């Protein structure tokens, strides 16, 4: 019987895996990718069967939470088949991060296929500003998707907002009111220095979690929430609403000491840290001869020794990691 826990050199138990199912997306968000992106050739991308095999072996090694990411996971052909398969693995938490564009038609099928929770990106409630940030996105479609997700009855829905100074920071109060009205959670995220971008200066655009909290506190009392989500967000509650407000602060609040997650890119690279290039090639194992689950699990176990103690994101906009967010799914 395989070991039931994955532990790294620093005593952290890894029980949360983020699986990227595609590097493609129907948006071109300014903080995530270049406007003119080159995507991976199909043969370099893991098949759905390979992704399911990786997921199953991680579950055998004690993984309790899997999140499907992209790019945009819902543009991957036959994604519901993968959701249905992973939905049978007995996970404590099965989630997806999406831009929401496909949810008007996909929310209910996703829920029925076994998905527990959704994170939906929403960086602006102003249609023109939304289009500027996403370059191609339609705000109305995403808002319809959020409503469809609420009606589908997911266990949890959370909005994710990347806050950038001079772009959408003045919308924080409006986004809070929207989340309260829809009775969904919301997290505000400091922009991460991943991939070379020329569209804006990340150093000047950085809006810290403390600055966002100060804006919200002009309108609502924020009380630290009890309970640990197992992720990087620190959560707060408002006394008069069930909505939780999260802050993900890779710059201003290093959350590495409790990191319990790893990522698998769509080309099968096991990333041990979002802020480092340490990785192991699982695709080579998956396509080896012979390919065995034992070998795959042992490769994953051995990779834990590469997980670093912490990331080293800078706050001046410098890029240390050349891959874009769409490669790793956040």
C-alpha positions in Angstrom: 0.0 0.0 0.0 1.5 3.4 -0.9 2.3 5.9 1.8 -0.6 8.0 2.9 1.2 11.3 3.3 3.5 13.5 1.3 5.9 15.4 3.5 8.7 17.8 2.4 12.1 18.5 4.1 10.5 21.2 6.3 7.9 18.9 7.8 5.0 20.4 5.7 2.4 17.9 4.6 1.4 18.3 0.9 -2.3 17.4 0.5 -3.4 19.9 -2.0 -2.7 19.7 -5.8 -3.5 22.2 -8.5 -3.8 20.6 -11.9 -3.6 22.8 -15.0 -5.7 21.2 -17.8 -4.9 23.7 -20.5 -2.6 26.7 -21.2 -5.3 28.2 -23.5 -7.8 30.8 -22.5 -10.5 32.9 -24.1 -9.3 36.0 -22.2 -5.9 37.7 -22.3 -5.7 39.3 -18.9 -3.0 41.9 -18.6 -1.4 40.4 -15.5 -1.5 36.8 -16.7 -0.3 36.6 -20.3 0.9 38.6 -23.3 -1.6 39.8 -25.8 -0.1 37.7 -28.5 0.5 34.3 -26.9 2.1 31.2 -28.3 0.4 28.1 -27.0 1.8 24.6 -26.6 1.6 22.1 -29.4 -1.0 19.4 -28.6 1.5 16.5 -28.2 3.2 18.4 -25.4 0.0 18.7 -23.4 -1.1 15.9 -21.1 -4.1 13.9 -22.2 -7.2 13.9 -20.0 -6.4 10.3 -19.2 -2.8 11.3 -18.1 -4.2 14.1 -15.9 -6.6 11.7 -14.3 -3.8 9.2 -13.6 -1.7 12.0 -12.0 -4.7 13.0 -9.9 -5.5 9.4 -8.8 -1.9 8.8 -7.8 -1.8 12.0 -5.8 -4.9 10.8 -4.0 -3.2 7.5 -3.2 -0.5 9.6 -1.6 -2.9 11.4 0.7 -4.1 14.4 -1.4 -7.4 15.6 -0.1 -8.0 18.6 -2.3 -7.6 19.1 -6.0 -8.2 22.3 -8.0 -8.5 22.3 -11.8 -7.0 25.4 -13.3 -5.8 26.6 -16.7 -5.5 28.9 -18.7 -9.2 28.6 -18.7 -10.2 25.0 -17.8 -13.6 25.2 -19.4 -12.2 25.7 -22.9 -10.5 22.2 -22.7 -12.5 19.8 -24.8 -14.3 17.0 -22.9 -13.4 18.7 -19.5 -16.6 17.3 -18.0 -15.3 13.7 -18.5 -12.3 14.6 -16.4 -14.4 16.2 -13.7 -16.7 13.1 -13.6 -13.6 10.8 -13.2 -11.9 12.8 -10.5 -15.2 13.3 -8.8 -15.2 9.6 -8.0 -11.9 9.8 -6.0 -13.4 10.7 -2.7 -11.8 14.1 -2.3 -12.6 16.3 0.7 -12.5 19.3 -1.6 -12.8 19.4 -5.4 -12.6 22.9 -7.0 -12.0 24.8 -10.2 -10.7 28.3 -11.0 -12.5 29.8 -14.0 -12.9 33.2 -15.6 -16.7 32.5 -15.7 -17.2 33.0 -19.4 -18.4 29.4 -20.0 -20.5 29.1 -16.8 -23.8 30.2 -18.2 -24.0 26.8 -19.9 -21.4 24.8 -17.9 -22.2 25.6 -14.3 -25.0 23.0 -13.8 -23.2 20.2 -15.8 -20.1 20.9 -13.7 -22.0 20.6 -10.4 -23.7 17.4 -11.6 -20.3 15.9 -12.6 -19.1 16.2 -9.0 -17.4 19.6 -8.7 -17.7 21.0 -5.1 -16.6 24.7 -5.4 -15.7 27.4 -7.9 -13.3 30.4 -7.8 -14.4 32.9 -10.4 -12.1 35.7 -11.5 -13.7 39.2 -11.5 -11.4 42.2 -11.7 -14.0 44.9 -12.5 -17.7 45.6 -12.5 -17.3 48.2 -15.2 -17.8 46.7 -18.7 -15.2 48.9 -20.4 -12.6 48.5 -17.7 -13.3 44.7 -17.6 -12.6 44.6 -21.3 -9.4 46.6 -20.9 -8.1 44.3 -18.2 -9.1 41.0 -19.9 -8.6 42.4 -23.4 -11.3 40.1 -24.8 -13.8 39.5 -21.9 -17.5 40.2 -21.8 -18.5 41.3 -18.3 -22.2 40.5 -18.9 -21.4 36.9 -19.8 -19.3 36.5 -16.6 -22.0 38.0 -14.4 -24.6 35.6 -16.0 -22.1 32.8 -15.2 -21.9 33.8 -11.6 -25.7 33.7 -11.3 -25.7 30.3 -13.1 -23.2 29.0 -10.6 -25.2 30.2 -7.6 -28.3 28.5 -9.0 -26.4 25.3 -9.6 -25.9 24.9 -5.9 -22.1 24.7 -5.5 -20.9 24.1 -1.9 -18.9 27.4 -2.2 -18.3 30.2 -4.7 -15.5 32.7 -4.3 -14.7 35.7 -6.5 -11.0 36.4 -7.1 -9.9 40.0 -7.8 -6.3 41.0 -8.7 -6.0 44.6 -7.4 -3.9 47.0 -9.5 -3.3 50.7 -8.6 -4.9 53.0 -11.1 -6.8 50.2 -12.8 -9.4 48.8 -10.4 -8.3 49.7 -6.8 -11.1 52.3 -6.6 -13.7 49.6 -7.3 -12.9 47.6 -4.1 -16.0 48.9 -2.2 -18.3 48.2 -5.1 -16.8 44.6 -5.5 -17.4 44.1 -1.7 -21.1 45.2 -2.1 -21.5 42.9 -5.1 -20.1 39.9 -3.2 -22.4 40.7 -0.2 -25.5 41.0 -2.5 -24.7 37.7 -4.2 -23.8 36.1 -0.8 -20.5 34.7 -2.2 -16.9 35.1 -0.8 -14.3 37.3 -2.4 -10.5 37.4 -2.3 -8.2 40.3 -3.2 -4.9 39.2 -4.6 -1.6 41.1 -5.0 -0.3 40.8 -8.5 2.4 38.2 -8.9 5.6 38.8 -10.9 5.2 35.9 -13.4 6.1 36.3 -17.0 7.5 39.4 -18.8 4.8 41.9 -19.5 5.1 45.4 -21.1 1.4 46.5 -20.7 2.0 48.1 -17.2 4.6 48.6 -14.6 4.1 46.0 -11.9 6.1 47.9 -9.3 3.9 50.9 -9.6 0.7 48.9 -9.9 1.2 46.9 -6.7 -1.6 47.4 -4.3 -0.9 45.7 -1.0 -3.5 43.7 1.0 -3.1 46.2 3.8 -4.1 49.0 1.5 -7.1 47.1 0.3 -8.1 46.2 3.9 -7.9 49.9 4.8 -10.2 50.8 1.9 -12.8 48.2 3.0 -12.6 49.3 6.7 -13.9 52.7 5.7 -17.2 50.9 4.9 -17.3 47.7 6.9 -15.9 46.2 10.0 -13.5 43.3 9.3 -13.1 40.6 11.9 -10.4 37.9 11.4 -12.2 34.6 10.6 -11.4 31.4 12.5 -10.6 28.2 10.6 -7.9 27.6 8.0 -8.8 27.1 4.4 -5.5 25.3 3.8 -4.6 27.9 1.2 -2.6 31.2 1.1 -5.6 33.5 1.8 -6.2 35.1 5.2 -9.9 35.5 5.7 -12.0 38.1 7.5 -15.8 38.3 8.2 -18.1 41.2 8.3 -20.5 41.1 11.3 -23.6 41.7 9.2 -22.9 39.3 6.3 -22.1 35.7 5.6 -19.6 36.8 2.9 -15.9 36.1 3.8 -13.2 38.5 2.5 -9.8 36.9 1.7 -6.4 38.5 1.1 -3.7 36.7 -0.8 -0.4 38.5 -0.2 2.6 36.9 -1.8 4.5 40.2 -1.4 3.4 41.7 1.9 2.7 38.5 3.8 4.8 35.5 3.1 2.6 32.4 3.5 5.3 29.8 2.8 5.6 28.3 6.3 2.2 26.6 6.0 2.4 25.8 2.2 0.6 22.5 1.6 0.3 22.6 -2.2 2.1 21.7 -5.4 1.1 22.3 -9.0 1.2 20.2 -12.1 1.4 22.2 -15.4 -0.5 21.2 -18.5 2.7 19.7 -19.9 3.2 17.6 -16.9 5.8 19.5 -14.9 5.4 19.1 -11.2 6.1 22.6 -9.7 7.0 22.5 -6.1 6.6 26.3 -5.7 4.9 29.0 -7.7 7.8 31.3 -7.0 10.7 29.0 -8.0 11.6 27.1 -11.0 12.1 23.7 -9.1 10.2 21.1 -11.1 10.1 17.4 -12.0 8.9 16.1 -15.4 6.0 13.7 -14.8 5.1 13.5 -18.5 8.4 11.6 -19.1 7.3 9.1 -16.5 3.7 8.9 -17.9 5.0 8.2 -21.4 7.8 5.9 -20.4 8.0 2.2 -21.2 6.7 0.6 -19.2 4.7 3.2 -17.3 3.6 2.1 -13.8 1.7 3.8 -11.0 4.5 2.7 -8.6 7.1 4.6 -10.6 4.8 7.7 -10.9 4.2 7.7 -7.2 7.9 7.3 -6.3 8.8 10.2 -8.6 6.2 12.4 -6.8 7.6 11.3 -3.4 11.2 12.0 -4.4 10.2 15.4 -5.8 9.2 16.6 -2.3 12.9 17.1 -1.5 12.9 19.8 -4.1 10.2 21.9 -2.4 11.9 25.1 -1.2 11.3 26.7 2.2 9.9 29.9 0.7 9.5 31.9 -2.5 11.4 35.2 -3.1 8.9 37.4 -4.9 10.2 41.0 -5.1 8.0 44.1 -4.7 9.6 46.3 -7.3 8.0 44.6 -10.3 11.1 42.5 -11.2 10.4 39.2 -12.8 12.2 36.2 -11.4 9.9 33.6 -13.1 9.7 33.8 -16.8 6.6 31.5 -17.3 3.2 33.2 -17.4 0.4 32.5 -15.0 -1.6 30.7 -17.8 1.2 28.0 -17.7 0.6 27.2 -14.0 -2.9 28.1 -13.2 -2.0 30.3 -10.3 
